[in-house]
Amino acid sequence: MENPKVIYLDNNATTRVAPEAAEAMRPFFTEAYGNPSSMHFFGGGVQKHLDEARQKVGALIGAAPEEIVFTSCGTESDSTAIWSALRAYPEKKHIVTTKVEHPGVLNVCKFLESQGWRVTYLPVDGEGRLNLEDLKLAVTPETAIVSIMWANNETGVVFPVEEAARIVHAKGALFHTDAVQAVGKLPINLKDARIDMLSLSGHKFHAPKGIGVLYVRKGARFSPFMMGGHQERGRRAGTENVPYIVGLGKAAELALNNMEKENVYVKGLRDRLQAGLVKTIKNARVNGGGAERLPNTANISFEYVEGESILIMLSEKGICASSGSACTSGSLEPSHVMLSMAVPQTYAHGSIRFSFSVYNTGEDVDAVLKELPPIIERLRAISPFADGKPLFGMDACEAHKHC
Ligand code: PLP
């Protein structure tokens, strides 16, 4: 495949597989391809590598190896956690989550509402922060599970999940956290936390797409989503994805060893980009800038312009970023995260997420600082929003020609 110069600033969407992880995986496709459940030596030899990977992933989050259940992705882990809690406590018909979760949690909750469960969606403030007093009021003896993300994928805002878990535990409900954006970027130690279940996904920290983990605390009530064979101690049936699990183990090891220095590096790039854009572009605001955030994420809104238009023009310059708004079904709605944070209308449509990894360089930052200001200027000059009359619905989509 042609590989044009890519300035990849969309690492919360997915990351490059670390060469070390790819190399660790390679033998498990064509050489050590035995089934780890087989009785013979060829399968048994593979089992040893699964155990090693389980140990490495556990070490990254301060969990025991037997608390690690390999899944296919973060979404599967989220679904498994919620359904498990509902089956473990069939008499409890209430769920608590937040308004800013990933669709992997939100859409399960919406479906459950349609099936008769009651769901409380906790609000966030203007910086995207959660108020734990709201959580205390929301959890009742009817609550089966509380699911609160560790870090938000759009803004990088970090929630105090360990404190939340203690509150929830004291009230007798299960606590799950979607830590897909946090694992590999923040130090996590579940040893003394009251977190019952945690979702992570390999492709967010330099393992391949299609491998995830659900951490299940020892002693927590659990009911499997996938039923069949005895793999994963009966908690997730299906022959293990050995090469990907090995790749995940390697990526976990790299993250644990390098996190501290990589975070300093990545935060330096992020902060320089953020400061440069806010300085050179008028009416730009950092969403969640006043909150504790992931070191790699900046979500910046530009007034009177529309996120998708910015992304397309950046993409023409080889720059990959992301926007939260979804121009679907004839509506041009800002993302649910921007709406929940009550970002002003004139800014909410123009939010762009830049997310870094250790593979980014100062040149990537320079490229955005050079290319983005004239893009915003051009878009503002033709903006149908700039006269103070934002367009909505199909008109807006027609106007932007790229829905
Ligand atoms: N949860 C969060 C916070 C995410 O950012 C993502 C992916 O973007 C997911 C869940 C889903 O993970 P996966 O792509 O592995 O299914």
Boltz pocket constraint, residues with backbone or C-beta under 6 A from the ligand:
constraints:
  - pocket:
      binder: B
      contacts: [[A, 12], [A, 13], [A, 72], [A, 73], [A, 74], [A, 75], [A, 76], [A, 102], [A, 104], [A, 149], [A, 151], [A, 152], [A, 153], [A, 178], [A, 180], [A, 181], [A, 200], [A, 201], [A, 202], [A, 210], [A, 211], [A, 212]]
      max_distance: 6.0
